[in-house]
Amino acid sequence: MAARHRTIETTGIGRADPTLTNKTQRQAIAREAAIVEAQTKMLSILKSQNAKEQNSDTLQSGILRGAQVVKTEWIGEDQCRVTLRLDKKRYETLTGNQLNDD
């Protein structure tokens, strides 16, 4: 019997416009872009899981309830890589969606 994967993890990489002169602003924009990319990947995974009784408000709007940024890495001054993690049980509890055990 295979062990059930308890979390879903995705990574995203974001880059800021290098012409911005404020370092803090470049980093904030890069981090936000990385989070959006990781969320997009996670949403794609959740949709492909063929969740039973899908809550369309949650999946269609792209809201990822319960997902957390667990790692932020800086690649130079203008790029950021984030790791986003979603605990399947927490997601199922918050949304009422049952995920497959893949």
Residue pairs with C-beta under 8 A, 6 or more apart in sequence:
2 101
4 101
5 88
5 101
5 102
6 87
6 88
6 89
7 85
7 86
7 87
7 88
8 42
8 45
8 46
8 85
8 86
8 88
9 70
9 83
9 84
9 85
9 86
10 38
10 39
10 41
10 42
10 45
10 83
10 84
11 38
11 41
11 81
11 82
11 83
11 84
12 33
12 34
12 35
12 36
12 37
12 38
12 39
12 40
12 41
12 81
12 82
12 84
13 34
13 37
13 75
13 79
13 80
13 81
14 29
14 30
14 31
14 32
14 33
14 34
14 35
14 36
14 37
14 79
14 80
14 82
15 30
15 33
15 78
15 79
15 80
16 25
16 26
16 27
16 28
16 29
16 30
16 33
16 78
16 79
17 26
17 29
18 26
18 78
20 26
20 29
23 77
26 77
26 78
27 74
27 77
27 80
30 78
30 79
30 80
31 72
31 80
31 82
33 80
34 72
34 80
34 81
34 82
35 69
35 82
35 84
38 69
38 82
38 83
38 84
39 62
39 64
39 67
39 84
40 62
42 64
42 67
42 84
42 86
43 59
43 62
43 64
46 59
46 64
46 91
46 97
46 99
47 59
49 99
49 100
49 102
50 100
51 59
51 97
51 98
51 99
51 100
52 97
52 98
53 96
53 97
53 98
54 97
55 95
55 96
55 97
57 63
58 65
58 95
58 97
59 97
64 84
64 86
65 91
65 94
65 95
66 86
66 87
66 90
66 91
66 94
67 84
67 85
67 86
67 91
68 84
68 85
68 86
69 82
69 83
69 84
70 83
70 84
70 85
71 81
71 82
71 83
72 80
72 81
72 82
72 83
73 80
73 81
73 82
74 80
74 81
75 81
88 99
91 97
91 99
92 98
92 99
